Every structure is written in structure tokens, then in C-alpha cells.
């Protein structure tokens, strides 16, 4: 017995999987099916990079599941509040 694609999609949605994780789940479910990655993830990364390039203080960017996607470390010339 093999679950339907709808069941796999429901599992991915319930687990709040990222697009790459959802694609991996689909590969496990049907190794002969290939899903093309969404170009939206590339746009988000470019937008995020523009924001990161403007930051001058230590920070991090997380996704909806509080996973750290980007962490910007201090650089040698940083003079923050109270420094």
C-alpha cells in the first residue's frame, strides 16, 4: 500500500516542511518523480542578501520555524551601544 500524493502533501504541510524538505519527502515517496525547485526561494534569498548587506550590527535571520538561516557576526571595527 502506497499513500497518495495528497497524503504526502498533507504530511508536509502538517510538519511545515520547507520547500527543499518537501521535495526530499516527495523523492522518498517516489524516487522516479522529480520536482523542480521553485524560483521563489531564489528571489527570497536575493532579497535577504540585500538586507544583510545593509546591516552594520550582529544579527540573525530566522524562518517561520525559528531556524537560523543567516547569522551576521561582529566585525573588528564594530562599536555597538555601550562599547
Backbone as CSV, one residue per row, in Angstrom:
resi,resn,N_x,N_y,N_z,CA_x,CA_y,CA_z,C_x,C_y,C_z
1,UNK,0.841,-1.171,0.000,0.000,0.000,0.000,0.893,1.244,0.000
2,UNK,0.608,2.150,-0.930,1.372,3.383,-1.059,0.437,4.566,-0.829
3,UNK,0.851,5.525,-0.005,-0.009,6.692,0.215,-0.102,7.550,-1.050
4,UNK,-1.186,8.275,-1.185,-1.367,9.137,-2.349,-0.524,10.402,-2.207
5,UNK,-0.397,11.118,-3.300,0.340,12.386,-3.283,-0.324,13.372,-2.327
6,UNK,-1.651,13.350,-2.265,-2.373,14.245,-1.344,-1.996,13.965,0.103
7,UNK,-1.842,12.695,0.436,-1.448,12.324,1.805,-0.039,12.844,2.084
8,UNK,0.884,12.675,1.139,2.255,13.155,1.303,2.270,14.678,1.446
9,UNK,1.475,15.365,0.620,1.391,16.828,0.714,0.818,17.264,2.060
10,UNK,-0.156,16.542,2.562,-0.745,16.859,3.868,0.269,16.668,4.991
11,UNK,1.061,15.630,4.893,2.115,15.397,5.893,3.127,16.541,5.854
12,UNK,3.533,16.925,4.652,4.490,18.032,4.502,3.921,19.324,5.085
13,UNK,2.643,19.562,4.852,2.004,20.772,5.376,1.899,20.709,6.895
14,UNK,1.528,19.563,7.439,1.397,19.422,8.893,2.747,19.601,9.590
15,UNK,3.804,19.153,8.948,5.147,19.284,9.522,5.791,20.631,9.204
16,UNK,5.079,21.455,8.412,5.577,22.770,7.998,6.960,22.658,7.367
17,UNK,7.081,21.722,6.428,8.362,21.499,5.774,8.706,22.653,4.828
18,UNK,9.978,22.971,4.771,10.484,23.945,3.809,10.404,23.319,2.414
19,UNK,10.452,24.126,1.364,10.355,23.570,0.003,11.369,22.461,-0.279
20,UNK,12.604,22.627,0.162,13.620,21.589,-0.077,13.281,20.310,0.691
21,UNK,12.760,20.463,1.904,12.376,19.295,2.701,11.179,18.584,2.080
22,UNK,10.236,19.370,1.587,9.061,18.792,0.923,9.483,18.035,-0.326
23,UNK,10.402,18.612,-1.071,10.907,17.949,-2.268,11.594,16.633,-1.905
24,UNK,12.351,16.650,-0.815,13.026,15.421,-0.362,12.000,14.363,0.042
25,UNK,10.945,14.783,0.734,9.886,13.854,1.119,9.257,13.225,-0.130
26,UNK,9.033,14.039,-1.154,8.471,13.519,-2.406,9.435,12.545,-3.068
27,UNK,10.731,12.818,-2.982,11.723,11.902,-3.545,11.710,10.564,-2.808
28,UNK,11.539,10.611,-1.491,11.452,9.370,-0.718,10.185,8.590,-1.077
29,UNK,9.107,9.327,-1.299,7.824,8.709,-1.632,7.866,8.096,-3.030
30,UNK,8.437,8.829,-3.996,8.503,8.351,-5.374,9.842,8.776,-5.969
31,UNK,10.850,7.910,-5.894,12.186,8.293,-6.365,12.267,8.569,-7.865
32,UNK,11.245,8.182,-8.630,11.257,8.404,-10.078,10.634,9.738,-10.461
33,UNK,10.065,10.435,-9.478,9.436,11.726,-9.757,10.408,12.827,-9.363
34,UNK,10.592,13.787,-10.232,11.494,14.894,-9.934,10.692,16.180,-9.890
35,UNK,10.842,16.932,-8.804,10.174,18.229,-8.687,11.200,19.325,-8.915
36,UNK,10.847,20.280,-9.749,11.740,21.404,-9.977,11.607,22.378,-8.821
37,UNK,12.724,22.824,-8.255,12.651,23.788,-7.160,12.001,25.091,-7.610
38,UNK,11.266,25.677,-6.715,10.563,26.918,-7.010,11.554,28.077,-7.138
39,UNK,11.405,28.927,-8.172,12.293,30.081,-8.292,12.038,31.113,-7.203
40,UNK,10.903,31.013,-6.493,10.598,31.964,-5.423,11.652,31.919,-4.322
41,UNK,12.207,30.746,-4.036,13.212,30.651,-2.993,14.471,31.426,-3.361
42,UNK,14.804,31.493,-4.651,15.961,32.259,-5.095,15.713,33.749,-4.890
43,UNK,14.505,34.218,-5.206,14.164,35.626,-5.029,14.240,36.008,-3.561
44,UNK,13.717,35.156,-2.705,13.770,35.426,-1.269,15.217,35.535,-0.814
45,UNK,16.068,34.649,-1.287,17.468,34.701,-0.896,18.138,35.987,-1.362
46,UNK,17.826,36.460,-2.572,18.403,37.700,-3.063,17.910,38.889,-2.250
47,UNK,16.633,38.893,-1.898,16.081,39.973,-1.072,16.730,39.954,0.302
48,UNK,16.898,38.758,0.859,17.521,38.626,2.167,18.965,39.127,2.117
49,UNK,19.667,38.822,1.038,21.059,39.256,0.907,21.153,40.780,0.872
50,UNK,20.207,41.442,0.219,20.203,42.907,0.185,20.056,43.480,1.594
51,UNK,19.202,42.867,2.385,19.013,43.311,3.768,20.287,43.084,4.574
52,UNK,20.853,41.908,4.435,22.074,41.562,5.169,23.200,42.525,4.826
53,UNK,23.319,42.881,3.561,24.382,43.785,3.126,24.278,45.155,3.782
54,UNK,23.085,45.534,4.227,22.881,46.847,4.837,23.082,46.833,6.358
55,UNK,23.156,45.659,6.964,23.291,45.581,8.417,24.711,45.915,8.857
56,UNK,24.799,46.649,9.966,26.116,47.016,10.498,26.279,46.545,11.937
57,UNK,25.437,45.640,12.363,25.469,45.143,13.732,25.218,43.638,13.722
58,UNK,25.632,42.947,14.786,25.417,41.492,14.813,23.931,41.170,14.827
59,UNK,23.545,40.184,14.042,22.132,39.830,13.959,21.982,38.452,13.337
60,UNK,20.753,37.980,13.315,20.455,36.723,12.634,19.057,36.814,12.037
61,UNK,18.840,36.012,11.011,17.547,35.953,10.337,17.038,34.526,10.472
62,UNK,15.776,34.398,10.898,15.187,33.079,11.089,13.993,32.901,10.155
63,UNK,13.599,31.653,9.980,12.391,31.374,9.208,11.212,31.236,10.175
64,UNK,10.073,30.836,9.662,8.870,30.702,10.476,8.956,29.637,11.554
65,UNK,9.947,28.754,11.445,10.134,27.704,12.455,11.277,28.034,13.408
66,UNK,11.694,29.299,13.394,12.775,29.804,14.255,14.121,29.150,13.984
67,UNK,14.312,28.631,12.790,15.610,28.095,12.400,16.463,29.255,11.896
68,UNK,17.688,29.347,12.352,18.574,30.426,11.921,18.999,30.159,10.481
69,UNK,18.663,31.095,9.600,19.029,30.978,8.196,20.353,31.683,7.917
70,UNK,20.536,32.822,8.558,21.744,33.622,8.365,22.142,34.212,9.707
71,UNK,23.430,34.196,9.988,23.940,34.823,11.203,25.067,35.756,10.804
72,UNK,24.928,37.010,11.150,25.942,38.009,10.836,26.776,38.237,12.085
73,UNK,28.063,37.920,12.010,28.961,38.062,13.148,29.476,39.495,13.252
74,UNK,30.012,39.813,14.414,30.674,41.098,14.604,31.902,41.192,13.717
75,UNK,32.178,42.396,13.234,33.446,42.577,12.540,34.353,43.417,13.439
76,UNK,35.606,43.468,13.149,36.611,44.060,14.040,36.321,45.513,14.361
77,UNK,35.727,46.281,13.449,35.516,47.709,13.689,34.177,48.046,14.319
78,UNK,33.421,47.059,14.762,32.078,47.319,15.299,32.142,48.039,16.630
79,UNK,31.393,49.122,16.757,31.263,49.861,18.012,29.778,49.944,18.331
80,UNK,29.279,49.012,19.101,27.855,48.983,19.422,27.528,49.824,20.631
81,UNK,26.279,49.800,21.022,25.816,50.546,22.192,26.546,50.018,23.421
82,UNK,27.084,50.929,24.205,27.768,50.543,25.442,29.191,50.061,25.232
83,UNK,29.691,50.125,24.001,31.074,49.668,23.738,32.036,50.813,23.871
